[in-house]
């Protein structure tokens, strides 16, 4: 009620001074700045305050949403949106009127401000740079990329309860370098608004980092070839001995002499 009375009084004052107009075109007048609390991205049900700050004394302010006429108008620079819904999301800007301006003359629009009312941020992507296979001694970097800039990112290794690393980035992605000795494993990432009330993204799809197995594969092949060579050498040796045994002529047996009780060839020479 008090605000409405103030607006009526100010309107009457403006009508009485309608012959006073700005000395510069309206487009060249100083524009206001639109701020928001607690954040530009909020979950449904949050109370939001939009503040239109004029660079000079002003007697009335108006809040606009993209594609609509005047949304709210009052004598205070603050506009309250209680328990916002997704339908209230969108682009906002504000204007102000100053004493001495002609009737219907408003400042240029403020900076555009985008309000997002979401239950959950879109799922990020997680990729490995230069690739998901890590050679011995090489490093790998994991990039978590979302759809919005100015977010906070967290990298998790599957199986561990706490995140490996946090990073805040003005870009829509954040990079997490990993040493090759600890890189192999499965990873996921999240991103969220940088301040409360926090809105969290969905979890990224898992990313598996594998060690380069070319060296182990070569060593395994060499070992298997060595074993095969030993087996072949053993078989060749056994085959040679068997062939030599079969190719040797049988030794003739001696005829026993008469009188030898054992049937053995006994030399009786003195």
C-alpha positions in Angstrom: 0.0 0.0 0.0 2.8 2.4 0.9 4.6 1.7 -2.4 1.4 2.3 -4.4 0.9 5.7 -2.6 4.5 6.7 -3.3 4.1 5.8 -7.0 0.9 7.9 -7.2 2.6 10.9 -5.7 5.6 10.5 -8.0 3.4 10.2 -11.0 1.6 13.5 -10.0 5.0 15.1 -9.6 6.1 13.9 -13.0 2.9 15.3 -14.6 3.5 18.7 -13.0 7.0 18.8 -14.4 6.3 17.2 -17.8 7.8 20.2 -19.6 11.2 19.3 -18.2 12.9 16.8 -20.5 16.4 15.3 -20.6 19.0 17.4 -22.4 20.4 14.2 -24.1 18.6 11.5 -26.1 17.2 8.6 -24.0 19.6 6.1 -25.7 22.6 8.0 -24.4 21.4 8.2 -20.8 23.4 6.2 -18.3 22.0 2.7 -18.1 21.4 0.7 -14.9 22.9 -2.6 -13.8 20.8 -5.6 -12.9 22.0 -8.0 -10.2 20.5 -11.2 -8.7 20.6 -13.0 -5.4 21.3 -15.8 -4.5 22.4 -16.9 -8.0 21.5 -17.0 -11.7 20.9 -20.7 -11.5 18.6 -21.9 -8.8 16.4 -24.9 -8.1 12.6 -24.6 -8.1 11.1 -23.1 -4.9 14.0 -20.7 -4.3 13.3 -17.1 -3.4 15.1 -14.7 -5.8 15.8 -11.0 -5.5 16.5 -8.9 -8.6 18.2 -5.5 -7.9 18.2 -2.7 -10.4 21.0 -0.3 -9.5 20.8 3.1 -11.2 24.0 5.3 -11.6 22.1 8.4 -10.5 19.1 9.2 -8.2 16.0 7.5 -9.6 12.3 7.6 -8.4 10.9 4.5 -10.1 12.2 1.2 -11.6 10.7 -1.3 -14.0 11.6 -4.9 -14.5 11.2 -6.6 -17.9 11.4 -10.2 -19.1 12.4 -11.0 -22.7 9.4 -11.1 -24.9 7.0 -9.4 -22.5 5.9 -5.9 -21.6 6.6 -4.4 -18.2 6.7 -7.2 -15.7 7.0 -5.2 -12.4 7.2 -1.6 -11.5 7.9 0.0 -8.1 9.7 2.8 -6.3 12.3 0.4 -4.9 15.3 -1.0 -6.8 14.6 -4.5 -5.6 12.2 -7.0 -7.1 11.3 -10.2 -5.2 10.4 -13.4 -7.0 9.1 -15.9 -4.3 9.4 -19.6 -4.8 10.3 -19.4 -8.4 9.2 -22.1 -10.9 10.8 -23.1 -14.2 8.2 -21.0 -16.0 9.8 -17.9 -14.4 13.2 -18.6 -15.9 14.4 -16.5 -18.8 16.1 -13.3 -19.7 15.5 -10.1 -17.5 16.5 -6.5 -17.8 15.5 -3.3 -16.0 15.1 0.4 -16.6 14.7 3.5 -14.3 13.3 7.0 -14.4 15.0 9.9 -12.8 13.7 13.3 -11.5 13.5 16.0 -14.2 12.9 13.5 -17.0 9.9 13.9 -19.2 6.9 11.7 -18.8 7.4 8.3 -20.4 11.2 8.7 -20.7 13.1 5.7 -19.4 16.7 4.9 -19.2 18.3 2.5 -21.7 17.9 -1.2 -20.6 20.4 -2.7 -18.2 22.6 -5.7 -19.0 20.7 -8.8 -19.8 20.5 -11.4 -17.0 19.5 -15.0 -17.6 17.7 -16.8 -14.8 17.7 -20.5 -14.9 15.3 -22.5 -12.7 16.4 -26.2 -12.9 16.1 -29.3 -10.8 19.4 -30.6 -12.3 22.0 -29.4 -14.8 22.5 -31.2 -18.0 24.9 -34.2 -18.0 28.6 -33.3 -18.7 30.9 -35.2 -21.0 34.3 -36.7 -19.9 37.1 -37.3 -22.4 40.8 -38.1 -22.2 43.4 -36.0 -23.8 45.2 -37.2 -25.9 43.4 -40.5 -25.5 42.2 -43.2 -23.1 45.3 -45.4 -23.5 48.3 -44.2 -21.5 51.8 -45.2 -22.5 54.5 -45.7 -19.8 55.9 -42.4 -18.7 53.2 -40.3 -20.5 50.6 -38.2 -18.8 46.9 -37.9 -19.6 44.4 -35.1 -18.9 40.7 -35.6 -18.4 38.4 -32.9 -19.6 34.9 -32.5 -18.0 32.7 -30.3 -20.2 29.3 -29.0 -19.4 26.8 -26.7 -21.1 27.4 -23.6 -18.9 30.4 -21.5 -18.0 31.4 -20.3 -14.6 30.7 -23.6 -12.9 32.6 -25.7 -10.4 33.8 -29.2 -11.5 34.6 -32.3 -9.6 36.4 -35.4 -10.8 35.8 -38.8 -9.2 37.6 -42.1 -9.5 35.0 -45.0 -9.3 35.5 -46.9 -6.1 36.7 -43.9 -4.1 34.3 -42.0 -1.8 35.8 -38.6 -2.2 36.7 -36.6 -5.4 40.2 -36.7 -6.7 40.1 -33.0 -7.6 38.0 -29.8 -7.7 38.3 -27.0 -10.3 36.4 -23.8 -10.9 36.4 -22.6 -14.5 34.9 -19.6 -16.4 34.9 -21.8 -19.4 32.3 -24.5 -19.9 35.0 -27.2 -19.2 37.8 -28.0 -16.8 40.9 -30.1 -17.3 42.3 -32.5 -14.7 45.9 -33.7 -15.4 46.8 -37.2 -14.2 50.2 -38.9 -14.0 50.5 -42.0 -16.0 51.5 -44.2 -13.0 48.1 -43.5 -11.3 45.9 -42.9 -14.4 44.5 -46.4 -15.2 41.0 -46.7 -13.8 37.4 -45.6 -14.3 36.4 -42.0 -13.8 33.3 -39.8 -13.7 32.7 -36.1 -13.2 30.1 -33.6 -12.1 29.6 -29.9 -12.2 27.5 -27.5 -10.1 26.7 -23.9 -9.4 29.7 -22.2 -7.7 27.6 -21.0 -4.7 24.6 -21.9 -2.6 21.9 -22.9 -3.3 23.8 -25.5 -5.3 22.3 -27.1 -8.4 24.2 -30.3 -9.3 24.5 -31.8 -12.8 23.9 -35.4 -13.7 26.9 -37.7 -13.5 28.9 -38.1 -16.7 29.2 -41.5 -18.4 32.1 -43.5 -17.1 35.5 -43.2 -18.8 38.0 -46.1 -18.6 41.7 -45.2 -18.8 43.9 -48.2 -19.8 47.7 -48.7 -19.7 49.5 -49.2 -23.0 49.9 -53.0 -23.2 52.2 -53.0 -26.2 55.4 -53.6 -24.1 53.8 -56.3 -22.0 52.4 -57.9 -25.2 55.9 -58.0 -26.8 57.5 -59.4 -23.7 54.8 -62.0 -23.5 55.3 -63.0 -27.1 59.1 -63.3 -26.5 58.6 -65.5 -23.5 56.2 -67.7 -25.4 58.6 -68.0 -28.4 61.4 -68.9 -26.0 59.5 -71.7 -24.4 58.4 -73.0 -27.8 62.1 -73.0 -28.9 63.1 -75.0 -25.8 60.4 -77.5 -26.5 61.4 -77.9 -30.1 65.1 -78.3 -29.1 64.2 -81.0 -26.6 62.1 -82.8 -29.0 64.9 -82.6 -31.6 67.4 -83.9 -29.2 65.2 -86.9 -28.2 64.5 -87.6 -31.8 68.3 -87.6 -32.7 69.1 -90.1 -29.9 66.3 -92.3 -30.9 67.5 -92.3 -34.5 71.0 -93.0 -33.5 69.9 -95.9 -31.4 67.9 -97.4 -34.3 70.6 -97.0 -36.9 73.4 -98.8 -34.9 73.9 -102.5 -36.1 73.2 -105.2 -33.4 76.2 -106.6 -31.6 76.8 -110.4 -32.4 76.5 -112.8 -29.5 79.4 -115.2 -28.7 78.9 -118.9 -28.8 79.6 -120.5 -25.4 82.5 -122.9 -25.1 82.2 -126.5 -24.1 82.9 -127.0 -20.5 82.0 -123.6 -19.4 79.5 -124.0 -16.6 78.0 -120.6 -17.0 77.9 -120.6 -20.8 80.2 -117.6 -20.8 83.2 -117.2 -23.0 86.0 -117.7 -20.5 89.6 -117.0 -21.6 91.8 -119.9 -20.3 95.1 -118.6 -21.6 97.7 -118.4 -18.8 
